[in-house]
Amino acid sequence: MATIIKELTAVNLKAALWDTLQGLQKDEIEPGKGDAIAVQAREILRTVNTQLKVQSACGRKIPTEVIEFSEGK
C-alpha cells in the first residue's frame, strides 16, 4: 500500500485535524491515534511559532516557507 504524502500547509493541517475530530466523533478513529495526531500538529505549530519569534527577535523578514505554509501555497 503506497502512502500519499501531501505538502505540509496550514490548510492541509487544519483539514487533517478536522478529519481526525470527525473520525473520533464517529468512533472511526481510536482515541490514542487522535491524540498522536494532535500532538504532532501542536509540534508543527510550535515549530512555526518559534521560527516567527526568532526572525522577529533578529529583525529579519519572515521566511518564505513560513508564509507558504500559512497561505497553503
VENLIN-V345340 format. One record per pair of residues at least 6 apart in sequence whose C-alpha atoms are under 7 Angstrom apart, sorted by the first residue. I is the first residue (numbers start at 1). J is the second residue. D is the distance in Angstrom with one decimal. If there is no record, write none. Layout:
# VENLIN-V345340
I & J & D
I & J & D
This chain:
# VENLIN-V345340
8 & 69 & 6.7
9 & 69 & 4.3
9 & 70 & 6.2
9 & 72 & 4.8
10 & 69 & 5.6
10 & 70 & 5.0
10 & 72 & 6.0
11 & 72 & 5.7
20 & 34 & 6.1
23 & 29 & 5.1
24 & 30 & 6.7
24 & 31 & 6.7
24 & 34 & 7.0
48 & 66 & 6.8
52 & 62 & 6.6
55 & 61 & 6.5
55 & 62 & 6.3
